[in-house]
Amino acid sequence: MNIAQAVCKKSNSKKEGKSYMKPIIVVENGEKYEYNGIEDMVKAILGKDYYNLPENEKISKLRLKTYMNATLRNLPIKDLINGEKIEEIEKSQYIILDEITFLLSLAKNNDIVIYENENSEEFANGIDKERLKRIAENYIRINDCANEILKNKIQADKIQAKGQDEDKKDHEERM
């Protein structure tokens, strides 16, 4: 059975009496994993307790996992948590900002292959899906647009941070 057949093979779980495939499918080292969403995927990859950790421990865990992967592949890392600036997303590099950029870095560097149901909008929200490779009629390959999603995510975080800085400044001026 090739990867495409493995991904397309229906899961044993049932939903409304029909075979049901979860919104996110990940293939790693020939093994298929299904997730209900990004949070489930993060818990499986970074640990089920990840979301209960203090922020500094989450960052440490993200960095450790990223540095391990980057070292094995001899690829550069952009640590945006540290305030490192990024002008252009290189084809082969890891980006640390949060768990989403971690997962997308794994995909863009082909450590894992992520397929998303085109209706789920977990990763590919706002992406033109018509041009993306499909493994099944309604599953798109996220690896093919990981750089674009990363770029959009980083830009959105910059805008959000700028808005928070302005809110903080306004608050300080009123005090």
C-alpha positions as CSV (number, residue, x, y, z in Angstrom):
1,M,0.0,0.0,0.0
2,N,1.5,3.4,-1.0
3,I,1.1,6.6,1.1
4,A,-1.8,7.8,-1.1
5,Q,-3.7,4.6,-0.5
6,A,-2.9,4.7,3.3
7,V,-4.2,8.3,3.6
8,C,-7.3,7.6,1.6
9,K,-8.2,4.4,3.5
10,K,-11.2,5.2,5.7
11,S,-10.8,5.2,9.4
12,N,-12.7,2.6,11.5
13,S,-14.4,5.4,13.5
14,K,-18.0,6.0,12.6
15,K,-19.9,9.2,12.4
16,E,-23.6,9.0,11.7
17,G,-23.3,5.4,10.6
18,K,-20.7,6.2,7.9
19,S,-16.9,5.8,7.7
20,Y,-15.3,9.0,8.9
21,M,-12.0,10.6,8.2
22,K,-10.8,13.3,10.6
23,P,-10.0,16.8,9.3
24,I,-6.2,16.5,9.6
25,I,-4.2,13.5,8.4
26,V,-0.5,13.3,9.0
27,V,1.9,10.9,7.4
28,E,5.3,10.4,9.1
29,N,7.7,7.7,8.3
30,G,5.0,5.8,6.4
31,E,2.6,5.8,9.3
32,K,-0.8,7.6,9.2
33,Y,-2.2,9.6,12.1
34,E,-5.6,11.3,12.1
35,Y,-6.5,14.4,14.2
36,N,-9.7,16.3,14.9
37,G,-7.8,19.6,14.7
38,I,-4.5,21.4,15.4
39,E,-4.9,21.1,19.1
40,D,-5.1,17.3,18.9
41,M,-2.1,17.3,16.6
42,V,-0.1,19.5,19.0
43,K,-0.9,17.2,21.9
44,A,0.3,14.2,20.0
45,I,3.5,15.7,18.8
46,L,4.5,18.0,21.7
47,G,2.8,16.1,24.6
48,K,-0.7,15.8,25.9
49,D,0.1,18.3,28.7
50,Y,1.5,20.9,26.4
51,Y,-1.4,23.3,26.7
52,N,-1.3,23.1,30.5
53,L,2.4,24.1,30.7
54,P,3.5,27.6,31.7
55,E,4.4,29.8,28.7
56,N,8.2,29.5,29.4
57,E,8.0,25.7,29.4
58,K,6.0,25.7,26.1
59,I,8.7,27.8,24.5
60,S,11.4,25.5,25.8
61,K,9.6,22.5,24.5
62,L,9.1,24.1,21.0
63,R,12.8,25.1,20.9
64,L,14.0,21.7,21.9
65,K,11.9,19.9,19.3
66,T,12.9,22.4,16.6
67,Y,16.6,22.3,17.4
68,M,16.5,18.5,17.4
69,N,14.9,18.4,13.9
70,A,17.1,21.2,12.5
71,T,20.3,19.6,13.8
72,L,19.4,16.3,12.3
73,R,18.7,17.9,8.9
74,N,21.4,20.6,9.2
75,L,19.0,23.4,8.5
76,P,18.9,26.9,9.8
77,I,16.4,28.2,12.5
78,K,14.7,31.6,12.7
79,D,13.7,32.1,16.4
80,L,11.0,34.7,16.2
81,I,10.2,34.3,19.9
82,N,13.6,35.9,20.5
83,G,12.6,38.8,18.3
84,E,14.7,37.7,15.4
85,K,13.5,39.3,12.2
86,I,12.5,37.5,9.1
87,E,12.4,39.1,5.7
88,E,12.0,36.1,3.5
89,I,11.0,32.5,4.4
90,E,13.6,30.3,2.9
91,K,12.7,27.0,1.3
92,S,14.5,25.0,3.9
93,Q,14.5,26.4,7.4
94,Y,12.6,26.0,10.7
95,I,10.7,28.9,12.2
96,I,9.9,29.1,15.9
97,L,7.1,31.5,16.9
98,D,4.4,29.1,18.3
99,E,3.1,25.6,17.8
100,I,1.5,26.4,14.4
101,T,4.8,27.7,13.0
102,F,6.5,24.6,14.5
103,L,4.0,22.2,12.7
104,L,4.3,24.1,9.4
105,S,8.1,24.0,9.6
106,L,7.9,20.2,10.0
107,A,5.6,20.2,6.9
108,K,7.7,22.6,4.8
109,N,10.9,20.6,5.5
110,N,9.0,17.3,4.8
111,D,9.5,15.8,8.3
112,I,5.8,15.1,8.1
113,V,3.2,15.4,5.4
114,I,0.0,17.1,6.4
115,Y,-3.3,16.6,4.6
116,E,-6.3,18.7,5.5
117,N,-9.9,18.3,4.6
118,E,-10.5,21.3,2.3
119,N,-13.5,22.3,4.4
120,S,-11.8,22.3,7.8
121,E,-9.9,25.6,7.5
122,E,-7.4,24.5,10.3
123,F,-4.3,25.4,8.3
124,A,-5.3,26.6,4.9
125,N,-7.8,29.3,5.9
126,G,-7.5,32.0,3.2
127,I,-5.4,29.9,0.8
128,D,-6.4,29.3,-2.8
129,K,-7.0,25.6,-2.6
130,E,-7.7,25.0,-6.2
131,R,-4.0,25.0,-7.1
132,L,-3.0,22.5,-4.4
133,K,-2.2,18.8,-4.8
134,R,-4.9,16.5,-3.6
135,I,-4.4,13.1,-2.2
136,A,-8.1,12.4,-2.2
137,E,-11.0,14.4,-3.7
138,N,-11.4,16.5,-0.6
139,Y,-8.0,16.5,1.1
140,I,-5.3,19.0,0.2
141,R,-1.6,18.7,0.9
142,I,-0.5,21.4,3.3
143,N,3.2,21.0,2.6
144,D,2.7,22.6,-0.8
145,C,1.5,25.9,0.7
146,A,3.3,25.8,4.1
147,N,5.5,28.8,3.2
148,E,2.5,30.8,2.2
149,I,0.6,29.9,5.4
150,L,3.8,30.7,7.5
151,K,4.1,34.1,5.8
152,N,0.4,34.9,6.5
153,K,0.7,33.7,10.1
154,I,3.8,35.8,10.8
155,Q,2.3,38.9,9.2
156,A,-0.9,38.5,11.2
157,D,1.1,38.1,14.4
158,K,3.0,41.3,13.6
159,I,-0.2,43.2,13.1
160,Q,-1.7,41.8,16.3
161,A,1.5,42.7,18.3
162,K,1.5,46.2,16.8
163,G,-2.2,46.6,17.9
164,Q,-1.4,45.4,21.4
165,D,1.6,47.8,21.6
166,E,-0.7,50.7,20.6
167,D,-3.4,49.6,23.1
168,K,-0.7,49.5,25.8
169,K,0.6,53.0,24.9
170,D,-3.0,54.4,24.9
171,H,-3.5,52.9,28.3
172,E,-0.3,54.3,29.7
173,E,-1.1,57.8,28.4
174,R,-4.5,57.7,30.1
175,M,-2.9,56.8,33.5
